[in-house]
């Protein structure tokens, strides 16, 4: 009893001691990713980008040693809330980064607002959090969901598409991305259809697409269903006959091995791809290739940026991460070298950035890569910023 | 509607139906013969796909890879039955559901452990990488026709096994009066192992054939298991004839639902109805015949 009381007093003293305006000896960073569950391929790729960033920073943030507390959000909103509570209350982390699915990010808003805990999101943000429900403690370093598909509508018009067939997975992101693809598209839409999350054979839909007379298809299928869709598309003899458009979720380095040559020629929009030519990205991609033997997918590049952003902010506040307002101001400046080149935050703490049209192409050694076609939208804000009360 | 499209969609529906049949046989045999609810059955399909991916990476001959993969599945299934499944026969259905669900989670993690999280590549057997011309403008993949044909052959082989061989006779007897064949001196343990292995091999055959069409990754069999469960409920639990009829019914309903409903009811409502068509069918069948189309009593 006496011992626990003493321990409690000691702990209290320590807590008060570190709450002062002194630089900390160590920073506790919560890293939460969907490492298990349906998006585990994405979570694992985010972790790879994170690891390269920590290598580059020598295991420090802003020059201060870091203790990383890892958590698994399982692509599941209720698990996300539990793990945020654990990180905040039990592990007493200084700030949190990560998350994989849009619905997880929405679930995380209550715990971070209650605790005034800063969270830096590494993957696509849902529309409400860019608009009316924007949150001072949430920084989205990746992209607002619809931003990922920005410019694809007019791109498809320029590519000569007159009859467009849209198809996607029947959930939040599937609806957001296929609707974003229609923005700026002026031709006919022959169908706009959704398939259930559990569907893995698309033969019936592909037959329907062929019969519809469409001269362009926009398909949103991330991960496993994306592999299946692309392979079946080619096996049905449509590869190279009807152009296939998407955003980066359909085909990138995490699925290249499984899609093989069938991915060639898919035209997609992207905010990040490995061939981007700037010093920060050249260094990141070179080291990623050495460690993992292939190009990084966008999830890795965006996770890398999240850590570099946090590093810049911790450096700016000289390690005083308990001063939340100062840390927020420093994060908002986005004073870091992004692997995407130009990057800054808008008033809603979502990115202002360029979207590119890329195509899957093969190198002389037959390995696949994403080749830039053109800039689809230059330094563009998201569509919802005007609804955000933060100015 | 063009005749070509109608033929193409019929092929698609039959193919989906026959794959579901390969899955449903195992679910319905396990229930009929061993009174076992087996939620690990989707993992057998997944293992089939992983085994063909791993084996075909090692040898250029598709035939050798195929034999290795099927032998591998037989071995794994036999081990699984003897060590983990056998004690479940005497337990209640809830215990079986929990335990087999646990086994499927463990197998899903095991393949990640061995082969990694990212999907594996399985190439088409070269001889089947071509098209058949239907009508003027439709090329139908030979591979999909091959899947349907192999599944039909496997189904015929199973019916021959059940109706023409001693083993088949015992399996049918086991499904009818399990205690009696034990009393008559048949080795029930070995019989159950054989049924489990045959079921697993049929599911794995589905996985082997779907490997080049789907993403070969952890948990890939689970969505198909859900459809196969719907098939078994529609056909009547424990009935092989029911499984066949219901598989084709579900395959064709799903395929033609996708084609017809969005045009008939508009994009939004049509989509919802098309995506739910199999389960609407299931609800209708249960409402009219609670034991399924060919269920007893």
Interface residues (C-beta under 8 A of the other chain):
Chain A: X38 X40 X41 X44 X170 X191 X192 X193 X194 X195 X196 X198 X199 X200 X201 X203 X204 X205 X207 X208 X210 X211 X223 X224 X225 X226 X227 X228 X231 X232 X235 X236 X237 X254 X255 X257 X258 X259 X260
Chain B: X2 X5 X8 X9 X12 X13 X15 X16 X19 X112 X117 X118 X119 X120 X121 X123 X124 X131 X137 X138 X139 X141 X143 X144 X210 X212 X213 X214 X215 X216 X217 X218 X219 X220 X223 X224 X226 X254 X255 X256 X258 X259 X262 X267 X271 X275
